[in-house]
Amino acid sequence: MTVRSRPASEPSVVEDDEATLPRGQRKQRTRDALIDAALQLMNEGRSFNSLGLREITRVAGVVPTSFYRHFKDTNELGLVLVEESGLTLRRMLREARRAGAPMKDMIRRSVQVYKAFVLSNRLHFLFVAGERSGGSPVIRSAIRNEVDQFIDEMTSDLRHLAIFPNLSPESLRMVCELVVNTMLHAATDILDLPPGDEAQARAQEDNHVHQVRLIFLGAQLWRDENEKG
């Protein structure tokens, strides 16, 4: 599934000549317009929970009844937003981890991939940040499940790469949970960074790399309870 990134100023409208497109393309175009409309409204300061079906379809440029051809309700639309970001980012991070680079380089590469993805998908991350601690219980649960998948995949990759071989599966997963949550919190800092400030951008990247390296350093010294004397 492709994650879209569209400037907030660009209207999310279905073109008048859409009837000339094949049925499958028309359907996908309407679906994309509905998702983009929800993102546009949230970018204007609205919470996802406050969005109504009629205003989403109005901004999308489609009739309200067409909404139900794509989503059961607004919660289902929100679940798609969560899924879109997660699937693509997980794939990109797995590729960065499996590139065969030393741990130090792997950490920086992963941070760079994450930062670029956050900046390219600003509206999606603003949505996740806002819904993670509030809003619909259905969306919060989906975000928790997505975070768990990030943690599980990172745990699997580090085990496959034989990083921290002395840690138990439970301890290794705890380390990955710390990293994932650290980077989730970092998304807000990344989005708040003034554009064009290269010095601050480099300093921020170094700080995020150091945070992850510090977690990994602690993991190297960690001993499970049953090994402590």
N, C-alpha and C positions, 0 to 999 in steps of 0.2 A: 504494500500500500504506500502510495506516494504522499509525502507530507508537503503541503503547499505553504508558501510564504508570500503574502500579498501586502503591499503598502496599504496603510489604513485609509488613505485618501482615494484609493481605487474602488469604485462602486462594485458591489457584488450583485450583478444583474444578468439575467439570462437574455441572450441576444434575441431580437425580433425574428431573425432569419433562422432560428433554431430548427424550424420545421423541415428545413432542407437537409438536416443531419440524419444519419442512420439512427434507429430507435435506441440502440445501446449507448451511442454517444450522447444523445439527448438526455437519457436517464442519468448518465454519469455527470453530465454538465449541471443538471438541476440539483443533484445531490451535492456536488462541490459548491454550488452557489448557496445552498442552505447552510453548509458548514462555514463557509467564508462569511456569511451574513452574521452568524452567531459570534464569530471571532471579531468582526468589525464592531458590533454592538458592545462587546466586552472591552474592546480597546477604547471605547468612548466613556468608560467608567462604570459600566453596568456589571453586576454580578450575574453569573450564569443562571443562578436560581431565580433571578427576577425576570428572565427573558420569557416572553410569550410567543406562542406559535405564530400568531398573526403578524407580529412585528418582525419576526425572523423571515417569514415569507414575503413581507412587504419589502424589506431591504434586499432580499434575494431576487425580487422581481418575478415571483411566481404566485399562483393562486393558493390560498390556504389548504385546499383539499389535496394538492400535490405533495404536501409534506408527508402525508400518511402512506404514500407510495414508496417512501424511502426510510422513514423512521416511525416507530410505534408511538413515541412521545419525545419530549425534549431530553429526557434522561438518556434515551437511547442515542440521541445525537451526541450528548456529552461523552458517552462511553466510546463512541467512534473517535472523538477528539483525543481521549486518553490513549486509545490503541494506536492511532496514527503516529503519535510522537514516539511511543515506546518501542514499537517494532523496528522502526528505522534506526533509532539511536542504539538499541541493543546490538543490532547487526554491525554497525560501524565500530562500536567499542570492542566487540569480539574480534573484529579484524585487526584493530590496533593492538590488542593484547597478544594475538597469535602471530604477529609479524616476526617473531624470533629475536627481537632486540633485547639487550640487557635490561634488568628491572628499572634502572634509573631512566633509561630512554623510553621504556614502555610507559612509565608513569607520565612523563611529560607529553608523549604522543597522545595518550588517552585524554589528558587534560585539554590539549589543543583541539582534538576531535570534538570533545564535549562542548568546549567554548564556541567553536564555529557552528555547531548544530544549534546551540541555544540562540545565538545571534541571528541565525537564518530562520528560526522558528519562534520568534519573539512572542507572538500572540498565543501560541500553544503553551509556552512555558508560563506566561502570565496567567493563563487559564488554570493550569495545574497548580501553580503557587496559591492562587486564590481559593481553589476548591479543596486543596489538601487539608486545610484546617477549618473549613466551613462549608456551607452549602448543602447539597443533596447527599444523604447517607449512601445512596447508590453510587454516586461519583466518587465519594471518599473511599468506598470499598474497592472500586476499580483501580484507583490510584495506588492504594496499599498493595493490591495484587500485582500491579505493574512493578512497583518497587521491589516486591519479593522476587519477581522474575529476574530483575537486574541483579539482585544479591545472589540468587541461585546460579545464574549463568557465570557471574564473576567467580564464585566459589568453585564451580566446575572447571573453569579455565585455569585458575591458579593451581588446582590440584593436578590437572593434566600437565601443566608446565613444571610440576614438582617444586613450586615455590612454597616455602614454609612446610616441608615434608614432616616435621616433627609435631605439627599441630593436629589436634583431633578434628574431625569434621565439624563439630560444634564450634570449636574455637576459630577455625578458618572461616566459617560462615559469619561469626561475630566480627571478625576483622573486615570482611567484605561489607557487612552492614554499616560499619563505621565509615568506610570510604564512600559508599553510595549516599548515605545521609549527609556527609560533609559536602559532597558535590551538588546535591539537591539544594542545600542552603546557599551554595556558591552561585546558583543561577541568578538570584536576585542581584548580587553584586555585579555579575557580568552584564546584566541588562541595564543596570544603573550607570555603568561606566560611560563617561562623556565620549562621544565619537571623535576619532582623530587624535586622541591623547595617547600616543604610542608608548611614552615612558610609563604612564600609569598602567597601561594595558600589560606591558612586560612585567611590571612589579606585581600586578595582580596575578598573572599567570605563575610567576615564581612562588608567590605565596600559596597558591592552591597546590602546586607541585610539592612544596615543603610540607604542607599539611598532610598530604597522602604519604609522603616519605616518612614523616614522623609516626604515622599509624603503622606503617610497615616495620619501622625500626622497633617499635614496641612489640609488634608481633614476633619479631625474631627473638626477643628476650622473654616472651611469655611462656609459662609452663602451666600445663593443665593441672588441676587440683590433685589428681591421682599421682602426679609426678613430683609434687612438692614434698620436700623432706623437712 
